[in-house]
Amino acid sequence: PWAAEAHDAAGLVIAALTAAAGTAGKRPTRAALVARIAASTYTGISRTYAFDDDRMLVADDAHLYRAEQGRYRYLGAAPKTGT
């Protein structure tokens, strides 16, 4: 059920790695990569990802998708966990 989010997470990291490699010409440190991701906004399949000053994901909504026949099918909002 989290296939779309996994795809987005991979895309977010790949975008940050690509941007970092383009500016420095070498592999970034882990700290530099984390800083770049935290400062970025990434539009994925399932949502737009952005982070606050504490590097926490902005928005607490999550949605479920199912991979079917090469496409993601929206299943609805994910159930909220206990607060």
HTML snippet that shows the backbone in 3Dmol.js (N, CA, C, O; Angstrom):
<script src="https://3Dmol.org/build/3Dmol-min.js"></script>
<div id="view" style="width:600px;height:400px;position:relative"></div>
<script>
const pdb = `
ATOM      1  N   PRO A   1       0.803  -1.225   0.000  1.00  0.00           N
ATOM      2  CA  PRO A   1       0.000   0.000   0.000  1.00  0.00           C
ATOM      3  C   PRO A   1       0.842   1.285   0.000  1.00  0.00           C
ATOM      4  O   PRO A   1       0.310   2.356  -0.293  1.00  0.00           O
ATOM      5  N   TRP A   2       2.124   1.206   0.317  1.00  0.00           N
ATOM      6  CA  TRP A   2       2.959   2.403   0.364  1.00  0.00           C
ATOM      7  C   TRP A   2       3.871   2.513  -0.858  1.00  0.00           C
ATOM      8  O   TRP A   2       4.892   3.198  -0.800  1.00  0.00           O
ATOM      9  N   ALA A   3       3.529   1.863  -1.942  1.00  0.00           N
ATOM     10  CA  ALA A   3       4.373   1.854  -3.140  1.00  0.00           C
ATOM     11  C   ALA A   3       4.600   3.254  -3.700  1.00  0.00           C
ATOM     12  O   ALA A   3       5.721   3.584  -4.087  1.00  0.00           O
ATOM     13  N   ALA A   4       3.570   4.071  -3.750  1.00  0.00           N
ATOM     14  CA  ALA A   4       3.732   5.421  -4.309  1.00  0.00           C
ATOM     15  C   ALA A   4       4.647   6.266  -3.432  1.00  0.00           C
ATOM     16  O   ALA A   4       5.484   7.007  -3.949  1.00  0.00           O
ATOM     17  N   GLU A   5       4.502   6.167  -2.113  1.00  0.00           N
ATOM     18  CA  GLU A   5       5.373   6.922  -1.219  1.00  0.00           C
ATOM     19  C   GLU A   5       6.818   6.443  -1.322  1.00  0.00           C
ATOM     20  O   GLU A   5       7.743   7.253  -1.274  1.00  0.00           O
ATOM     21  N   ALA A   6       7.015   5.142  -1.462  1.00  0.00           N
ATOM     22  CA  ALA A   6       8.372   4.609  -1.631  1.00  0.00           C
ATOM     23  C   ALA A   6       8.984   5.135  -2.926  1.00  0.00           C
ATOM     24  O   ALA A   6      10.158   5.503  -2.958  1.00  0.00           O
ATOM     25  N   HIS A   7       8.198   5.170  -3.979  1.00  0.00           N
ATOM     26  CA  HIS A   7       8.648   5.721  -5.260  1.00  0.00           C
ATOM     27  C   HIS A   7       9.024   7.187  -5.086  1.00  0.00           C
ATOM     28  O   HIS A   7      10.057   7.631  -5.587  1.00  0.00           O
ATOM     29  N   ASP A   8       8.186   7.936  -4.375  1.00  0.00           N
ATOM     30  CA  ASP A   8       8.462   9.354  -4.144  1.00  0.00           C
ATOM     31  C   ASP A   8       9.709   9.559  -3.302  1.00  0.00           C
ATOM     32  O   ASP A   8      10.515  10.442  -3.595  1.00  0.00           O
ATOM     33  N   ALA A   9       9.879   8.756  -2.257  1.00  0.00           N
ATOM     34  CA  ALA A   9      11.064   8.885  -1.400  1.00  0.00           C
ATOM     35  C   ALA A   9      12.333   8.642  -2.209  1.00  0.00           C
ATOM     36  O   ALA A   9      13.317   9.369  -2.066  1.00  0.00           O
ATOM     37  N   ALA A  10      12.308   7.626  -3.053  1.00  0.00           N
ATOM     38  CA  ALA A  10      13.467   7.349  -3.909  1.00  0.00           C
ATOM     39  C   ALA A  10      13.710   8.520  -4.857  1.00  0.00           C
ATOM     40  O   ALA A  10      14.853   8.935  -5.051  1.00  0.00           O
ATOM     41  N   GLY A  11      12.661   9.045  -5.438  1.00  0.00           N
ATOM     42  CA  GLY A  11      12.796  10.189  -6.341  1.00  0.00           C
ATOM     43  C   GLY A  11      13.340  11.423  -5.651  1.00  0.00           C
ATOM     44  O   GLY A  11      14.145  12.157  -6.225  1.00  0.00           O
ATOM     45  N   LEU A  12      12.904  11.654  -4.421  1.00  0.00           N
ATOM     46  CA  LEU A  12      13.395  12.785  -3.636  1.00  0.00           C
ATOM     47  C   LEU A  12      14.894  12.670  -3.390  1.00  0.00           C
ATOM     48  O   LEU A  12      15.629  13.644  -3.556  1.00  0.00           O
ATOM     49  N   VAL A  13      15.345  11.496  -2.998  1.00  0.00           N
ATOM     50  CA  VAL A  13      16.771  11.285  -2.736  1.00  0.00           C
ATOM     51  C   VAL A  13      17.577  11.373  -4.035  1.00  0.00           C
ATOM     52  O   VAL A  13      18.649  11.976  -4.059  1.00  0.00           O
ATOM     53  N   ILE A  14      17.072  10.785  -5.095  1.00  0.00           N
ATOM     54  CA  ILE A  14      17.772  10.847  -6.388  1.00  0.00           C
ATOM     55  C   ILE A  14      17.896  12.289  -6.873  1.00  0.00           C
ATOM     56  O   ILE A  14      18.949  12.689  -7.369  1.00  0.00           O
ATOM     57  N   ALA A  15      16.823  13.071  -6.731  1.00  0.00           N
ATOM     58  CA  ALA A  15      16.872  14.477  -7.141  1.00  0.00           C
ATOM     59  C   ALA A  15      17.921  15.239  -6.336  1.00  0.00           C
ATOM     60  O   ALA A  15      18.667  16.044  -6.895  1.00  0.00           O
ATOM     61  N   ALA A  16      17.981  14.992  -5.033  1.00  0.00           N
ATOM     62  CA  ALA A  16      18.966  15.673  -4.185  1.00  0.00           C
ATOM     63  C   ALA A  16      20.386  15.237  -4.537  1.00  0.00           C
ATOM     64  O   ALA A  16      21.293  16.068  -4.590  1.00  0.00           O
ATOM     65  N   LEU A  17      20.584  13.947  -4.776  1.00  0.00           N
ATOM     66  CA  LEU A  17      21.908  13.451  -5.164  1.00  0.00           C
ATOM     67  C   LEU A  17      22.350  14.039  -6.500  1.00  0.00           C
ATOM     68  O   LEU A  17      23.503  14.440  -6.659  1.00  0.00           O
ATOM     69  N   THR A  18      21.439  14.088  -7.447  1.00  0.00           N
ATOM     70  CA  THR A  18      21.750  14.627  -8.770  1.00  0.00           C
ATOM     71  C   THR A  18      22.120  16.099  -8.678  1.00  0.00           C
ATOM     72  O   THR A  18      23.096  16.541  -9.284  1.00  0.00           O
ATOM     73  N   ALA A  19      21.331  16.861  -7.911  1.00  0.00           N
ATOM     74  CA  ALA A  19      21.622  18.288  -7.756  1.00  0.00           C
ATOM     75  C   ALA A  19      22.953  18.506  -7.041  1.00  0.00           C
ATOM     76  O   ALA A  19      23.727  19.384  -7.424  1.00  0.00           O
ATOM     77  N   ALA A  20      23.221  17.716  -6.013  1.00  0.00           N
ATOM     78  CA  ALA A  20      24.478  17.859  -5.272  1.00  0.00           C
ATOM     79  C   ALA A  20      25.675  17.491  -6.130  1.00  0.00           C
ATOM     80  O   ALA A  20      26.704  18.165  -6.077  1.00  0.00           O
ATOM     81  N   ALA A  21      25.557  16.439  -6.915  1.00  0.00           N
ATOM     82  CA  ALA A  21      26.663  16.018  -7.777  1.00  0.00           C
ATOM     83  C   ALA A  21      26.931  17.057  -8.856  1.00  0.00           C
ATOM     84  O   ALA A  21      28.076  17.269  -9.256  1.00  0.00           O
ATOM     85  N   GLY A  22      25.868  17.705  -9.325  1.00  0.00           N
ATOM     86  CA  GLY A  22      26.030  18.717 -10.362  1.00  0.00           C
ATOM     87  C   GLY A  22      26.746  19.960  -9.875  1.00  0.00           C
ATOM     88  O   GLY A  22      27.450  20.617 -10.643  1.00  0.00           O
ATOM     89  N   THR A  23      26.568  20.291  -8.592  1.00  0.00           N
ATOM     90  CA  THR A  23      27.196  21.502  -8.079  1.00  0.00           C
ATOM     91  C   THR A  23      28.605  21.251  -7.562  1.00  0.00           C
ATOM     92  O   THR A  23      29.474  22.114  -7.690  1.00  0.00           O
ATOM     93  N   ALA A  24      28.841  20.087  -6.985  1.00  0.00           N
ATOM     94  CA  ALA A  24      30.145  19.819  -6.382  1.00  0.00           C
ATOM     95  C   ALA A  24      31.023  18.930  -7.258  1.00  0.00           C
ATOM     96  O   ALA A  24      32.246  18.929  -7.116  1.00  0.00           O
ATOM     97  N   GLY A  25      30.410  18.181  -8.153  1.00  0.00           N
ATOM     98  CA  GLY A  25      31.170  17.279  -8.997  1.00  0.00           C
ATOM     99  C   GLY A  25      31.621  16.012  -8.293  1.00  0.00           C
ATOM    100  O   GLY A  25      32.395  15.235  -8.853  1.00  0.00           O
ATOM    101  N   LYS A  26      31.146  15.793  -7.072  1.00  0.00           N
ATOM    102  CA  LYS A  26      31.502  14.584  -6.326  1.00  0.00           C
ATOM    103  C   LYS A  26      30.335  14.195  -5.421  1.00  0.00           C
ATOM    104  O   LYS A  26      29.361  14.937  -5.292  1.00  0.00           O
ATOM    105  N   ARG A  27      30.446  13.035  -4.805  1.00  0.00           N
ATOM    106  CA  ARG A  27      29.391  12.552  -3.930  1.00  0.00           C
ATOM    107  C   ARG A  27      29.300  13.433  -2.684  1.00  0.00           C
ATOM    108  O   ARG A  27      30.323  13.721  -2.063  1.00  0.00           O
ATOM    109  N   PRO A  28      28.080  13.869  -2.306  1.00  0.00           N
ATOM    110  CA  PRO A  28      27.950  14.717  -1.119  1.00  0.00           C
ATOM    111  C   PRO A  28      28.095  13.892   0.164  1.00  0.00           C
ATOM    112  O   PRO A  28      27.895  12.678   0.162  1.00  0.00           O
ATOM    113  N   THR A  29      28.441  14.564   1.237  1.00  0.00           N
ATOM    114  CA  THR A  29      28.448  13.892   2.530  1.00  0.00           C
ATOM    115  C   THR A  29      27.012  13.630   2.948  1.00  0.00           C
ATOM    116  O   THR A  29      26.073  14.208   2.401  1.00  0.00           O
ATOM    117  N   ARG A  30      26.860  12.760   3.915  1.00  0.00           N
ATOM    118  CA  ARG A  30      25.513  12.465   4.419  1.00  0.00           C
ATOM    119  C   ARG A  30      24.860  13.728   4.974  1.00  0.00           C
ATOM    120  O   ARG A  30      23.685  13.984   4.711  1.00  0.00           O
ATOM    121  N   ALA A  31      25.606  14.509   5.732  1.00  0.00           N
ATOM    122  CA  ALA A  31      25.070  15.745   6.313  1.00  0.00           C
ATOM    123  C   ALA A  31      24.640  16.728   5.225  1.00  0.00           C
ATOM    124  O   ALA A  31      23.591  17.362   5.341  1.00  0.00           O
ATOM    125  N   ALA A  32      25.438  16.854   4.179  1.00  0.00           N
ATOM    126  CA  ALA A  32      25.095  17.761   3.081  1.00  0.00           C
ATOM    127  C   ALA A  32      23.842  17.283   2.348  1.00  0.00           C
ATOM    128  O   ALA A  32      23.008  18.092   1.943  1.00  0.00           O
ATOM    129  N   LEU A  33      23.716  15.974   2.181  1.00  0.00           N
ATOM    130  CA  LEU A  33      22.535  15.428   1.518  1.00  0.00           C
ATOM    131  C   LEU A  33      21.286  15.658   2.358  1.00  0.00           C
ATOM    132  O   LEU A  33      20.247  16.052   1.828  1.00  0.00           O
ATOM    133  N   VAL A  34      21.376  15.419   3.650  1.00  0.00           N
ATOM    134  CA  VAL A  34      20.238  15.650   4.548  1.00  0.00           C
ATOM    135  C   VAL A  34      19.836  17.117   4.513  1.00  0.00           C
ATOM    136  O   VAL A  34      18.647  17.429   4.444  1.00  0.00           O
ATOM    137  N   ALA A  35      20.803  18.016   4.559  1.00  0.00           N
ATOM    138  CA  ALA A  35      20.509  19.449   4.514  1.00  0.00           C
ATOM    139  C   ALA A  35      19.835  19.830   3.200  1.00  0.00           C
ATOM    140  O   ALA A  35      18.894  20.623   3.187  1.00  0.00           O
ATOM    141  N   ARG A  36      20.314  19.266   2.102  1.00  0.00           N
ATOM    142  CA  ARG A  36      19.726  19.573   0.793  1.00  0.00           C
ATOM    143  C   ARG A  36      18.283  19.076   0.719  1.00  0.00           C
ATOM    144  O   ARG A  36      17.406  19.789   0.231  1.00  0.00           O
ATOM    145  N   ILE A  37      18.034  17.863   1.200  1.00  0.00           N
ATOM    146  CA  ILE A  37      16.667  17.314   1.186  1.00  0.00           C
ATOM    147  C   ILE A  37      15.761  18.160   2.075  1.00  0.00           C
ATOM    148  O   ILE A  37      14.645  18.498   1.681  1.00  0.00           O
ATOM    149  N   ALA A  38      16.238  18.505   3.275  1.00  0.00           N
ATOM    150  CA  ALA A  38      15.416  19.278   4.210  1.00  0.00           C
ATOM    151  C   ALA A  38      15.071  20.661   3.671  1.00  0.00           C
ATOM    152  O   ALA A  38      14.029  21.217   4.016  1.00  0.00           O
ATOM    153  N   ALA A  39      15.931  21.217   2.833  1.00  0.00           N
ATOM    154  CA  ALA A  39      15.692  22.541   2.272  1.00  0.00           C
ATOM    155  C   ALA A  39      14.889  22.497   0.973  1.00  0.00           C
ATOM    156  O   ALA A  39      14.557  23.541   0.412  1.00  0.00           O
ATOM    157  N   SER A  40      14.580  21.303   0.500  1.00  0.00           N
ATOM    158  CA  SER A  40      13.937  21.181  -0.804  1.00  0.00           C
ATOM    159  C   SER A  40      12.424  20.994  -0.697  1.00  0.00           C
ATOM    160  O   SER A  40      11.875  20.725   0.371  1.00  0.00           O
ATOM    161  N   THR A  41      11.791  21.145  -1.829  1.00  0.00           N
ATOM    162  CA  THR A  41      10.392  20.772  -2.027  1.00  0.00           C
ATOM    163  C   THR A  41      10.392  19.837  -3.221  1.00  0.00           C
ATOM    164  O   THR A  41      10.997  20.133  -4.252  1.00  0.00           O
ATOM    165  N   TYR A  42       9.720  18.724  -3.083  1.00  0.00           N
ATOM    166  CA  TYR A  42       9.716  17.718  -4.139  1.00  0.00           C
ATOM    167  C   TYR A  42       8.278  17.319  -4.438  1.00  0.00           C
ATOM    168  O   TYR A  42       7.531  16.960  -3.527  1.00  0.00           O
ATOM    169  N   THR A  43       7.889  17.379  -5.696  1.00  0.00           N
ATOM    170  CA  THR A  43       6.558  16.960  -6.106  1.00  0.00           C
ATOM    171  C   THR A  43       6.644  15.544  -6.637  1.00  0.00           C
ATOM    172  O   THR A  43       7.255  15.287  -7.674  1.00  0.00           O
ATOM    173  N   GLY A  44       6.028  14.636  -5.912  1.00  0.00           N
ATOM    174  CA  GLY A  44       6.053  13.232  -6.288  1.00  0.00           C
ATOM    175  C   GLY A  44       4.735  12.782  -6.871  1.00  0.00           C
ATOM    176  O   GLY A  44       3.886  13.599  -7.228  1.00  0.00           O
ATOM    177  N   ILE A  45       4.572  11.483  -6.965  1.00  0.00           N
ATOM    178  CA  ILE A  45       3.340  10.904  -7.482  1.00  0.00           C
ATOM    179  C   ILE A  45       2.186  11.103  -6.502  1.00  0.00           C
ATOM    180  O   ILE A  45       1.068  11.437  -6.894  1.00  0.00           O
ATOM    181  N   SER A  46       2.479  10.893  -5.227  1.00  0.00           N
ATOM    182  CA  SER A  46       1.413  10.873  -4.236  1.00  0.00           C
ATOM    183  C   SER A  46       1.182  12.207  -3.534  1.00  0.00           C
ATOM    184  O   SER A  46       0.106  12.427  -2.978  1.00  0.00           O
ATOM    185  N   ARG A  47       2.161  13.095  -3.548  1.00  0.00           N
ATOM    186  CA  ARG A  47       2.024  14.362  -2.828  1.00  0.00           C
ATOM    187  C   ARG A  47       3.243  15.227  -3.087  1.00  0.00           C
ATOM    188  O   ARG A  47       4.180  14.816  -3.772  1.00  0.00           O
ATOM    189  N   THR A  48       3.219  16.425  -2.535  1.00  0.00           N
ATOM    190  CA  THR A  48       4.387  17.292  -2.535  1.00  0.00           C
ATOM    191  C   THR A  48       5.036  17.180  -1.167  1.00  0.00           C
ATOM    192  O   THR A  48       4.358  17.245  -0.142  1.00  0.00           O
ATOM    193  N   TYR A  49       6.345  17.012  -1.154  1.00  0.00           N
ATOM    194  CA  TYR A  49       7.107  16.846   0.074  1.00  0.00           C
ATOM    195  C   TYR A  49       7.871  18.121   0.373  1.00  0.00           C
ATOM    196  O   TYR A  49       8.587  18.642  -0.482  1.00  0.00           O
ATOM    197  N   ALA A  50       7.716  18.620   1.584  1.00  0.00           N
ATOM    198  CA  ALA A  50       8.451  19.786   2.065  1.00  0.00           C
ATOM    199  C   ALA A  50       8.698  19.568   3.552  1.00  0.00           C
ATOM    200  O   ALA A  50       8.001  18.792   4.204  1.00  0.00           O
ATOM    201  N   PHE A  51       9.694  20.260   4.071  1.00  0.00           N
ATOM    202  CA  PHE A  51      10.110  20.049   5.452  1.00  0.00           C
ATOM    203  C   PHE A  51      10.168  21.375   6.189  1.00  0.00           C
ATOM    204  O   PHE A  51      10.463  22.413   5.596  1.00  0.00           O
ATOM    205  N   ASP A  52       9.883  21.337   7.499  1.00  0.00           N
ATOM    206  CA  ASP A  52       9.939  22.552   8.302  1.00  0.00           C
ATOM    207  C   ASP A  52      11.358  22.776   8.828  1.00  0.00           C
ATOM    208  O   ASP A  52      12.285  22.051   8.465  1.00  0.00           O
ATOM    209  N   ASP A  53      11.516  23.782   9.680  1.00  0.00           N
ATOM    210  CA  ASP A  53      12.845  24.122  10.202  1.00  0.00           C
ATOM    211  C   ASP A  53      13.454  23.019  11.063  1.00  0.00           C
ATOM    212  O   ASP A  53      14.671  22.969  11.245  1.00  0.00           O
ATOM    213  N   ASP A  54      12.612  22.140  11.589  1.00  0.00           N
ATOM    214  CA  ASP A  54      13.096  21.004  12.386  1.00  0.00           C
ATOM    215  C   ASP A  54      13.298  19.756  11.531  1.00  0.00           C
ATOM    216  O   ASP A  54      13.516  18.660  12.047  1.00  0.00           O
ATOM    217  N   ARG A  55      13.222  19.942  10.220  1.00  0.00           N
ATOM    218  CA  ARG A  55      13.379  18.856   9.244  1.00  0.00           C
ATOM    219  C   ARG A  55      12.292  17.796   9.354  1.00  0.00           C
ATOM    220  O   ARG A  55      12.510  16.624   9.045  1.00  0.00           O
ATOM    221  N   MET A  56      11.125  18.226   9.797  1.00  0.00           N
ATOM    222  CA  MET A  56       9.966  17.334   9.877  1.00  0.00           C
ATOM    223  C   MET A  56       9.112  17.556   8.627  1.00  0.00           C
ATOM    224  O   MET A  56       9.012  18.675   8.124  1.00  0.00           O
ATOM    225  N   LEU A  57       8.510  16.495   8.143  1.00  0.00           N
ATOM    226  CA  LEU A  57       7.655  16.574   6.966  1.00  0.00           C
ATOM    227  C   LEU A  57       6.472  17.482   7.255  1.00  0.00           C
ATOM    228  O   LEU A  57       5.786  17.314   8.264  1.00  0.00           O
ATOM    229  N   VAL A  58       6.233  18.439   6.376  1.00  0.00           N
ATOM    230  CA  VAL A  58       5.089  19.337   6.513  1.00  0.00           C
ATOM    231  C   VAL A  58       3.846  18.567   6.083  1.00  0.00           C
ATOM    232  O   VAL A  58       3.846  17.914   5.040  1.00  0.00           O
ATOM    233  N   ALA A  59       2.807  18.644   6.872  1.00  0.00           N
ATOM    234  CA  ALA A  59       1.525  17.960   6.640  1.00  0.00           C
ATOM    235  C   ALA A  59       1.600  16.528   7.148  1.00  0.00           C
ATOM    236  O   ALA A  59       2.612  15.845   6.993  1.00  0.00           O
ATOM    237  N   ASP A  60       0.539  16.103   7.737  1.00  0.00           N
ATOM    238  CA  ASP A  60       0.523  14.753   8.306  1.00  0.00           C
ATOM    239  C   ASP A  60      -0.438  13.826   7.570  1.00  0.00           C
ATOM    240  O   ASP A  60      -0.762  12.741   8.053  1.00  0.00           O
ATOM    241  N   ASP A  61      -0.885  14.258   6.410  1.00  0.00           N
ATOM    242  CA  ASP A  61      -1.794  13.413   5.650  1.00  0.00           C
ATOM    243  C   ASP A  61      -1.019  12.384   4.843  1.00  0.00           C
ATOM    244  O   ASP A  61       0.092  12.641   4.378  1.00  0.00           O
ATOM    245  N   ALA A  62      -1.609  11.253   4.691  1.00  0.00           N
ATOM    246  CA  ALA A  62      -1.017  10.188   3.875  1.00  0.00           C
ATOM    247  C   ALA A  62      -2.145   9.545   3.085  1.00  0.00           C
ATOM    248  O   ALA A  62      -3.290   9.505   3.534  1.00  0.00           O
ATOM    249  N   HIS A  63      -1.817   9.056   1.935  1.00  0.00           N
ATOM    250  CA  HIS A  63      -2.813   8.452   1.059  1.00  0.00           C
ATOM    251  C   HIS A  63      -2.319   7.091   0.600  1.00  0.00           C
ATOM    252  O   HIS A  63      -1.116   6.853   0.492  1.00  0.00           O
ATOM    253  N   LEU A  64      -3.253   6.216   0.336  1.00  0.00           N
ATOM    254  CA  LEU A  64      -2.900   4.870  -0.109  1.00  0.00           C
ATOM    255  C   LEU A  64      -3.112   4.744  -1.615  1.00  0.00           C
ATOM    256  O   LEU A  64      -4.082   5.253  -2.175  1.00  0.00           O
ATOM    257  N   TYR A  65      -2.179   4.055  -2.242  1.00  0.00           N
ATOM    258  CA  TYR A  65      -2.244   3.764  -3.672  1.00  0.00           C
ATOM    259  C   TYR A  65      -1.946   2.284  -3.848  1.00  0.00           C
ATOM    260  O   TYR A  65      -1.332   1.657  -2.985  1.00  0.00           O
ATOM    261  N   ARG A  66      -2.375   1.744  -4.947  1.00  0.00           N
ATOM    262  CA  ARG A  66      -2.036   0.368  -5.288  1.00  0.00           C
ATOM    263  C   ARG A  66      -1.430   0.385  -6.690  1.00  0.00           C
ATOM    264  O   ARG A  66      -1.943   1.041  -7.597  1.00  0.00           O
ATOM    265  N   ALA A  67      -0.345  -0.338  -6.846  1.00  0.00           N
ATOM    266  CA  ALA A  67       0.260  -0.484  -8.167  1.00  0.00           C
ATOM    267  C   ALA A  67      -0.515  -1.574  -8.907  1.00  0.00           C
ATOM    268  O   ALA A  67      -0.543  -2.729  -8.482  1.00  0.00           O
ATOM    269  N   GLU A  68      -1.141  -1.191 -10.014  1.00  0.00           N
ATOM    270  CA  GLU A  68      -1.918  -2.128 -10.831  1.00  0.00           C
ATOM    271  C   GLU A  68      -1.632  -1.882 -12.302  1.00  0.00           C
ATOM    272  O   GLU A  68      -1.789  -0.763 -12.790  1.00  0.00           O
ATOM    273  N   GLN A  69      -1.220  -2.900 -12.994  1.00  0.00           N
ATOM    274  CA  GLN A  69      -1.005  -2.839 -14.438  1.00  0.00           C
ATOM    275  C   GLN A  69      -0.126  -1.652 -14.833  1.00  0.00           C
ATOM    276  O   GLN A  69      -0.420  -0.935 -15.790  1.00  0.00           O
ATOM    277  N   GLY A  70       0.954  -1.460 -14.082  1.00  0.00           N
ATOM    278  CA  GLY A  70       1.914  -0.418 -14.422  1.00  0.00           C
ATOM    279  C   GLY A  70       1.513   0.991 -14.029  1.00  0.00           C
ATOM    280  O   GLY A  70       2.178   1.948 -14.428  1.00  0.00           O
ATOM    281  N   ARG A  71       0.445   1.147 -13.259  1.00  0.00           N
ATOM    282  CA  ARG A  71      -0.015   2.471 -12.833  1.00  0.00           C
ATOM    283  C   ARG A  71      -0.340   2.440 -11.350  1.00  0.00           C
ATOM    284  O   ARG A  71      -0.553   1.379 -10.763  1.00  0.00           O
ATOM    285  N   TYR A  72      -0.375   3.625 -10.756  1.00  0.00           N
ATOM    286  CA  TYR A  72      -0.801   3.724  -9.366  1.00  0.00           C
ATOM    287  C   TYR A  72      -2.286   4.064  -9.336  1.00  0.00           C
ATOM    288  O   TYR A  72      -2.731   5.003  -9.996  1.00  0.00           O
ATOM    289  N   ARG A  73      -3.040   3.299  -8.572  1.00  0.00           N
ATOM    290  CA  ARG A  73      -4.475   3.547  -8.413  1.00  0.00           C
ATOM    291  C   ARG A  73      -4.711   4.089  -7.008  1.00  0.00           C
ATOM    292  O   ARG A  73      -4.287   3.482  -6.024  1.00  0.00           O
ATOM    293  N   TYR A  74      -5.384   5.227  -6.917  1.00  0.00           N
ATOM    294  CA  TYR A  74      -5.643   5.868  -5.635  1.00  0.00           C
ATOM    295  C   TYR A  74      -6.697   5.069  -4.869  1.00  0.00           C
ATOM    296  O   TYR A  74      -7.760   4.754  -5.403  1.00  0.00           O
ATOM    297  N   LEU A  75      -6.385   4.744  -3.604  1.00  0.00           N
ATOM    298  CA  LEU A  75      -7.313   3.982  -2.778  1.00  0.00           C
ATOM    299  C   LEU A  75      -7.997   4.828  -1.716  1.00  0.00           C
ATOM    300  O   LEU A  75      -9.001   4.400  -1.147  1.00  0.00           O
ATOM    301  N   GLY A  76      -7.478   6.014  -1.436  1.00  0.00           N
ATOM    302  CA  GLY A  76      -8.089   6.891  -0.451  1.00  0.00           C
ATOM    303  C   GLY A  76      -7.097   7.305   0.623  1.00  0.00           C
ATOM    304  O   GLY A  76      -5.918   6.954   0.583  1.00  0.00           O
ATOM    305  N   ALA A  77      -7.602   8.049   1.568  1.00  0.00           N
ATOM    306  CA  ALA A  77      -6.757   8.520   2.662  1.00  0.00           C
ATOM    307  C   ALA A  77      -6.351   7.361   3.545  1.00  0.00           C
ATOM    308  O   ALA A  77      -7.149   6.462   3.811  1.00  0.00           O
ATOM    309  N   ALA A  78      -5.110   7.381   4.000  1.00  0.00           N
ATOM    310  CA  ALA A  78      -4.626   6.350   4.911  1.00  0.00           C
ATOM    311  C   ALA A  78      -5.244   6.582   6.280  1.00  0.00           C
ATOM    312  O   ALA A  78      -5.472   7.725   6.676  1.00  0.00           O
ATOM    313  N   PRO A  79      -5.516   5.508   7.001  1.00  0.00           N
ATOM    314  CA  PRO A  79      -6.067   5.698   8.343  1.00  0.00           C
ATOM    315  C   PRO A  79      -5.064   6.408   9.252  1.00  0.00           C
ATOM    316  O   PRO A  79      -3.860   6.164   9.177  1.00  0.00           O
ATOM    317  N   LYS A  80      -5.566   7.268  10.089  1.00  0.00           N
ATOM    318  CA  LYS A  80      -4.715   7.992  11.046  1.00  0.00           C
ATOM    319  C   LYS A  80      -4.312   7.038  12.157  1.00  0.00           C
ATOM    320  O   LYS A  80      -5.108   6.210  12.600  1.00  0.00           O
ATOM    321  N   THR A  81      -3.079   7.163  12.597  1.00  0.00           N
ATOM    322  CA  THR A  81      -2.630   6.370  13.734  1.00  0.00           C
ATOM    323  C   THR A  81      -3.021   7.078  15.012  1.00  0.00           C
ATOM    324  O   THR A  81      -3.357   8.262  14.985  1.00  0.00           O
ATOM    325  N   GLY A  82      -2.985   6.384  16.114  1.00  0.00           N
ATOM    326  CA  GLY A  82      -3.377   6.983  17.394  1.00  0.00           C
ATOM    327  C   GLY A  82      -2.536   8.182  17.755  1.00  0.00           C
ATOM    328  O   GLY A  82      -1.319   8.173  17.570  1.00  0.00           O
ATOM    329  N   THR A  83      -3.171   9.206  18.266  1.00  0.00           N
ATOM    330  CA  THR A  83      -2.449  10.429  18.664  1.00  0.00           C
ATOM    331  C   THR A  83      -2.541  10.627  20.143  1.00  0.00           C
ATOM    332  O   THR A  83      -1.999  11.599  20.670  1.00  0.00           O
TER     333      THR A  83
END
`;
const viewer = $3Dmol.createViewer("view");
viewer.addModel(pdb, "pdb");
viewer.setStyle({}, {cartoon: {color: "spectrum"}});
viewer.zoomTo();
viewer.render();
</script>
